[in-house]
Amino acid sequence: MYQPDEFAFTESGCRAPALRPGVPALWIVDPRREGERAQDLAPGILDAEELARAGNLAVEADRYCFVASHVALRMLLGARLGIAPDAVRLTREPCPSCGGPHGRPATGGGVHFSLSHTRGVALLALADEPVGVDVERAPENRTVSEIGDQLHPAERRELAALPAEERPAAFVRAWTRKEAYLKGTGIGLADGLSHDHMGTGPVPQPGPAGWTVTDVAVPHGYAAAVAVRTAGRPPAHEDDR
């Protein structure tokens, strides 16, 4: 399991993150702690589209999470690329499934990244290879019953074998592993979640060929995972964060 670094907004910005081959660098953002500072920084860092998206969020907690995560992302990318955060140009690669302009987010600057946020927590990843992260709140049992059949058949059997009170945590483990991988590939959820068996247990099943999928330590009540393309690279070691 990866232990992400805690991101904090400082007067001096942030240092350029060091990237090890095939090993993602991860940061967790607490919008309750960093939200006010991020709001102050946002007008000088975020672009017009990001500011508009933030302004359309009616719930303050969601707005703070969006702003804090996007400001942090631009600061990390800017430090890595050697440019100001507001100069980072965010684009989309072609979707590998249909060719549409909604594939992996990109900068055109040789660094891969991924961002995920849910109310109360945001997770960021940078890597030298395609990478995806996902963080989610554990759902209610009713939600598991309603959408659990979207998982791989083996995962559905694993859930059915568990006591009802254990199913939400198991379900969200599988969900975040799959979404992290699909975000890393650039396909997203368009092709569904039933194709790859990631497992619902405490340890992920081996990821799809050429990818490493690992759980990420996040606060209680949430689950998170990171997927990085590792084709031709050795797997991460125990001492990798």
N, C-alpha and C positions, 0 to 999 in steps of 0.2 A: 504494500500500500504506500502510495506517495504521500509525503507530508508537504503541503504547499507552504510557501513563505507568506507572511501577512503583509499586505500592501498598505503603506501609510503615505499620505500626502505631506510633503515637507516643502519648506521654502526653497530649497536647492534642487527641487525636482527629484530625479532618480538616476542612478548609475546605469550604464548600459549592461543589460543582463548577459552573463556568460552562458553560452550554449555548448553543451557537450554532444558529440555525434550520437544521434539516435536517442537522446534522453531529453524529454520535454522539461522546461522550466515552468513551474507553476506558482501562481499567487492567488490568495484568497482575499477578497475585499469585504469588509464589514460596513455596509452602507449606514448603519445606525451610528457607527463611530466616525466614519469619514464623510458622511453625506453633506454636512454643512460646508466643509472645506471644498468638496467637489462642486457644489452649487456655485460657490464663489469663483472657482476656476473655469467653469464650463463656458461662459460667454467668450473667453479668449482662446479656447482650445477646440471645442466641438464645432462641427460645420452646421450649416443652416438646417439640413435634413435631420441631423441628430437632435438639435435643439427643438425642432418642431415635433419630433417623435416623443421627446421627453415631455413637452408641454401638453401633449394629447393624453398623457396618463393621468387619470383622475385621482388615483390613490397616491398619497404622498410617499408612502413606503416604496411603492413601485417606481415612482419618479426618482427618488433618491438612489435606488439600486441601479436603475438604468444610467443615470448621470455618473455616479461614482465608478461604475464598471467601464464606461466608455472613456471617461477622462483618464482613468488608470491605464487602459489599453493604449491610448494615444501617447501617454507619457513613456510607457515602456517601449513602444515601437519607435518613437522619436529618438529615445536614448540609444536604441540598438542601431538605428539607421543613421544617426548623427545629424538629425534635423530637428526643428522645433515640433512640438506635438501637433500644433495646428497645421503644419505643412505635410503631415502624413496623409497620403492619398489612398483611401480605402476603395477597393474595387471588388468585383466578383469574377472568378474564373468561370469558363463554360461548364455547365452541368455535364458530368461524364455519362449520364443516362440519356438525356435528351438534347444536349448541346445548348440549352437556354442559358441566359445570363444570370443564373442563380446557383452557381456552384460554390466552391470554397471561397471565403473572403480572402483577399490578397492585398499586398501593398506594391507589388512589382519590384520590391527591393531585396529579394533573396531571403526573407525571413517568413516562416510560416507561423500562424497564430490561430487561436480559437478563443471564443468568449461564450460563457453561459451565465445566466443569472435567473434567480427566482426570488420571491420576496424574502429579504433578509440576508441573502448570501449571493456573492458573485465569484466566479472562478475564471482565471485567465491562464492561457498557456502559450508559450513561444517555443519553437523548435527549429532545427535545421532541416526537418522533413515534414511532410503533411501531418497535421495533428488535429485532434478534436477533443473537446471536453464537454461534459454535461453535468449539471447539478440540479437536483430536484428535491422537493419536499416529499416526505413519505405520505402516500395517499390514504384515504379512508378505505375500509374494507369494501364499501359499496363501489368505489371506483375500481378496485381490483377486480371485483366481480363483473363490472361492466366492460372493461377493456382488457382483461387478462387474456382473453382468447386471441389477442393480436400477437402474442409471443410465439416462440418456437414450440412445436408440439411437446418436446421433452421438457421445456420450461413450464408449460401448462401442467404437465404431470407432476413436476416437482412442487408447484404451488398447491395442487390438489391434495398432495400427501402431507401438507403442513397443517398444524392447528390454525384456526382462523386468525388468531391474534398475531401470528408470525408472518402471515402472507403479505401485508403491506411492505414491510422491510425487505422481504425477499423479492417482491415484484419490482420495487424501485431500484434495487441493485441491478437486476437484469435490464431494466429500462435504460438506466444511465449508461451502462456498458454499451448497449446497442446504439444509443443515440450518439455517444462519443465517437464510436467507430464510423457511423454513417456521416457525421459531420466531417470527420477526417477525410473520408473519401470524396466528399462534396456532393453526395447523392441526397443526403438528408432523409427525411421520413417518407419520401415519395414512394419508395418501393416497399414500405411496410417493415415490420419488425419480426417477421416469422422465419426469415431465411437462415440466420446464423444463430447457433446455440452458444450463448455466452454464460448461461447458468444463473441460477437464483441464489446459490449458496454463498458463504462468506468469502470464497476465493473464486475468481472468474475461471471459466473454462479457457483453454488455449484459444487465443484470438484467431480470426481468419488468417489465411496464409499471407505472410508479409507484414503483419500488423501485431503490435503488442498492446493489449488492453489491460489496464491496471486500475484498481479502485483508488480513490483519493480520500484522505482524512478530512472530514468536514464536521460541523457541529451536529450534536444529537438532533434527530428528527429530519435530517437530510441524508442524501446519498449522492455520490459523485464518482465519476470515472474519467480516465484519459486514455486516448488511443493514439498511437504514433506509428507511422509507417517505418518498419525496420527491415525491409527486404535487403538482404545482403549484409546485415549488421548483426553482431552478437546481441543477445538479450541484455536488458538492463541488469545491473548487479544489485545486491541487497543494500549497498551503501548509497545508491542513487536516491535522491529525494523524490 
